[in-house]
């Protein structure tokens, strides 16, 4: 398929998202950029465009090589996109996250005011 294609359909076809509606939802949330411009789901993508996708905590970058409206097998996605994501961004996903200290075991009830302040102080140190 040559010419033009909607970004949500392309993201789904090259397996960046499991469903097209997830791709459209991420566009709506402002997590998808085409050539450094926020993209709506209906935005047209062309070969040569640079697509940036924010998935916390990493930022993924792809270059559109060619277009397809049909979902392709994982081993063929390299024919349609070039992964420009630096390795250090990919490594961010592998880092273990700190446990959520706001979680309480069942039966412990709500935190007291003192416990809540301690939790808030700790969370501010993590940021």
N, C-alpha and C positions, 0 to 999 in steps of 0.2 A: 504494500500500500504506500503510495507516494503522495506527497503534498502536505496535508495538514491533518491533525488529529487532536482531540481534546486531551488535556493533561491528565484528567482522572482516568480516562480509558487507557492511556499509555502507561501510567504508573501501575495499573492493574495488570496489563498485558505483559510487562517485563518483571512481574512478581515482586515489586516493591511493597505492594499491599495485597492482602488476601482477597479482598472484595473491592469492587469499584465504589461502593458506597463508603467504605473506609477511606479510600483515596479522596473522594469528594468532601468528606467530613474534615480531613486534615487540611485540605485547601481552604475550606470555610474558616477553620481555626487560625489560618495564617501561617501554617508550618511549611508550606511549599512555595518556593520562589523560582521563577524562570528569569534568567539573566538579571538577577538581583532585584526583581520586581515581584511583590506578592501576587500569587496566581489564584484566580477563582477556578472552580472545577471546569468551567466551560472555556477556559483560556486555551488557545491553539498553540501547540508545540510543533516545531519544525526541526529537521535534522540540523545539528550544529548548536542547538540551544543548550545552555547549561542549567540543569535542574538541581536545586539545593533543597534538602529535606531535613528539618529539625526533629530529631527524636532524642528526647532528653536521656542522657547528658551529651550525646554526640550530634554532630552535624555531618550529614552525608551529601556528597556532591557527585553528580553524574552528568555525562555529556550524551545527548541524543545522537545516535549514529544513523538509525533509520526508524521508520514507523511501522507499527503493526496494530491492528484493531483486535486481533485474536490473541488469546493468552498462549504464551509459548512455554515450552519445557524449560526447566531451570538451566540445563546445559546450553541452551541456545540464546539465553538473554544477552550474552556478550556480543551477539550479532546486532543487537538493537541499542545497546548502551555501553558507555565506557565509564568505569568506576574511577573517579578522580579523588575519592576520599583518602586523606592521609592516614597512614597506619596508626598514628597516635590518637586520632578520633575513633577509630575502630576499637582500640584498646580501652577506651573509656567505658565501653559496654561490658568489658570483662572484669573491670575492677569491682571488688566486692563493696557493696554499699553498707554504710553503718546501719545498725539496727534502729528501728523506730522506737525511741524511748517513750513515746506517748502511748504505746500499746500497754494495756493492763490485762492480766489474766482474768478469766471469768470468775466472778465471785469476790473480787477485790473492791468493787464499787468505784465511785468517782474519786479522783485524786483530791486530796485536801488542798487548801489554798497554798500552803507551804510547798507541797509536792509539785503543784502546778507551776509555781514560780521557779523551782529548781529545774523542771523540764524546760520551761521557756528560756532560762539562762543557758542551758546546755544546747538547745536548738540554735540560739543566736551565735554560739561559738562555732558551730558547724558551718554556718554560712560564711 
